[in-house]
Amino acid sequence: MSSVTSVKSIEIDARGPRFSAAITTLVLALALVTGSVWVALFQAIVFAIGATKGPQFTPYAFIYRSLIKPRLKSPLRTEDVRPPKFAQSIGLAFTLVAIAGAATGTSMVFTVAVAAALAAAFLNAAFDFCLGCQVYLLLARIRSN
């Protein structure tokens, strides 16, 4: 007899990741325009925190909770933390590839990797479309079949 256990997911304010994506868009745009590996490294650290502890523990989430959320009048919308956490992992992978490209003198790798992460962050910030979250959900569907 097998027992099925359900994993209780952690719910986060769904508006927080979108706010974080807006800051991420600005940071990655700065990295792309300046070609700064240090800016990319900073964003990689933010992604690493989001990927390991959860996006609710990033510096951007702290800014959201402290300055933005108290001023919002719209009702709270929550979402499962797992898709945004997975999206942070994808962002981390792209920024690590960018940093590796810069470290090896391959500026095209840096540019393409930062631009890809920037495009995904922009989609979330501007249109509330989390590409990494969609990949997570697609993989979850494939695993369940």
For each residue, the residues with C-beta under 8 A, 3 or more apart:
1:
2:
3:
4:
5:
6:
7:
8:
9: 80 81 82
10: 54 80 81
11: 78 79 80 81
12: 16 17 54 55 56 78 79 81 84
13: 16 56 64 69 76 77 78
14: 17 18 77 78 79
15: 18 19 64 69 72 74 77
16: 12 13 19 20 55 56 61 64 65 69
17: 12 14 20 21 55 79 84 87 124 130
18: 14 15 21 22 124 125 128
19: 15 16 22 23 60 63 64 68
20: 16 17 23 24 50 55 58 60 61 64
21: 17 18 24 25 121 122 124 125 130
22: 18 19 25 26 125
23: 19 20 26 27 60 63
24: 20 21 27 28 43 46 60 91 117 121 125
25: 21 22 28 29 118 121 122 125
26: 22 23 29 30
27: 23 24 30 31 39 42 43 46
28: 24 25 31 32 40 43 114 117 118 121
29: 25 26 32 33 118
30: 26 27 33 34 36 39
31: 27 28 34 35 36 37 39 40 43 98 114
32: 28 29 35 111 114 115 118
33: 29 30
34: 30 31 39
35: 31 32 102 107 110 111
36: 30 31 39 40
37: 31 40 41 98 99 102 103 110
38: 41 42
39: 27 30 31 34 36 42 43
40: 28 31 36 37 43 44 95 98 99 102 110 114
41: 37 38 44 45 95 99
42: 27 38 39 45 46
43: 24 27 28 31 39 40 46 47 91 95 117
44: 40 41 47 48 92 95 96 99
45: 41 42 48 49
46: 24 27 42 43 49 50 58 59 60
47: 43 44 50 51 88 89 91 92 95
48: 44 45 51 52 92
49: 45 46 52 53 57 58 59 88
50: 20 46 47 53 54 55 57 58 84 85 88 91 92
51: 47 48 85 86 88 89 91 92
52: 48 49
53: 49 50 57
54: 10 12 50 57 81 84 85
55: 12 16 17 20 50 58 61 81 84 85 87 88
56: 12 13 16 61 81
57: 49 50 53 54 61
58: 20 46 49 50 55 61 62 88
59: 46 49 62 63
60: 19 20 23 24 46 63 64
61: 16 20 55 56 57 58 64 65
62: 58 59 65 66
63: 19 23 59 60 66 67 68
64: 13 15 16 19 20 60 61 67 68 69
65: 16 61 62 68 69
66: 62 63 69 70
67: 63 64 70 71
68: 19 63 64 65 71 72
69: 13 15 16 64 65 66 72
70: 66 67
71: 67 68
72: 15 68 69
73:
74: 15 77
75:
76: 13
77: 13 14 15 74
78: 11 12 13 14
79: 11 12 14 17 83 84
80: 9 10 11 83
81: 9 10 11 12 54 55 56 84 85
82: 9 85 86 136
83: 79 80 86 87 130 132 133 134 136 137
84: 12 17 50 54 55 79 81 87 88 130 132 133
85: 50 51 54 55 81 82 88 89
86: 51 82 83 89 90 132 133 135 136
87: 17 55 83 84 90 91 120 124 130 131 132 133 135 136
88: 47 49 50 51 55 58 84 85 91 92 132
89: 47 51 85 86 92 93 132
90: 86 87 93 94 120 131 132 135
91: 24 43 47 50 51 87 88 94 95 117 120 121 132
92: 44 47 48 50 51 88 89 95 96
93: 89 90 96 97
94: 90 91 97 98 113 114 116 117 120
95: 40 41 43 44 47 91 92 98 99 113 114 117
96: 44 92 93 99 100
97: 93 94 100 101 109 113
98: 31 37 40 94 95 101 102 109 110 113 114 117
99: 37 40 41 44 95 96 102 103 110
100: 96 97 103 104 109
101: 97 98 104 106 107 108 109 110 111 112 113
102: 35 37 40 98 99 105 106 107 109 110
103: 37 99 100
104: 100 101 109
105: 102
106: 101 102 109 110
107: 35 101 102 110 111
108: 101 111 112
109: 97 98 100 101 102 104 106 112 113
110: 35 37 40 98 99 101 102 106 107 113 114
111: 32 35 101 107 108 114 115
112: 101 108 109 115 116
113: 94 95 97 98 101 109 110 116 117
114: 28 31 32 40 94 95 98 110 111 117 118
115: 32 111 112 118 119
116: 94 112 113 119 120
117: 24 28 43 91 94 95 98 113 114 120 121
118: 25 28 29 32 114 115 121 122
119: 115 116 122 123
120: 87 90 91 94 116 117 123 124 131 132
121: 21 24 25 28 91 117 118 124 125
122: 21 25 118 119 125 126
123: 119 120 126 127 129 130 131
124: 17 18 21 87 120 121 127 128 129 130 131
125: 18 21 22 24 25 121 122
126: 122 123
127: 123 124
128: 18 124
129: 123 124 134
130: 17 21 83 84 87 123 124 133 134
131: 87 90 120 123 124 134 135
132: 83 84 86 87 88 89 90 91 120 135 136
133: 83 84 86 87 130 136 137
134: 83 129 130 131 137 138
135: 86 87 90 131 132 138 139
136: 82 83 86 87 132 133 139 140
137: 83 133 134 140 141
138: 134 135 141 142
139: 135 136 142 143
140: 136 137 143 144
141: 137 138 144 145
142: 138 139 145
143: 139 140
144: 140 141
145: 141 142
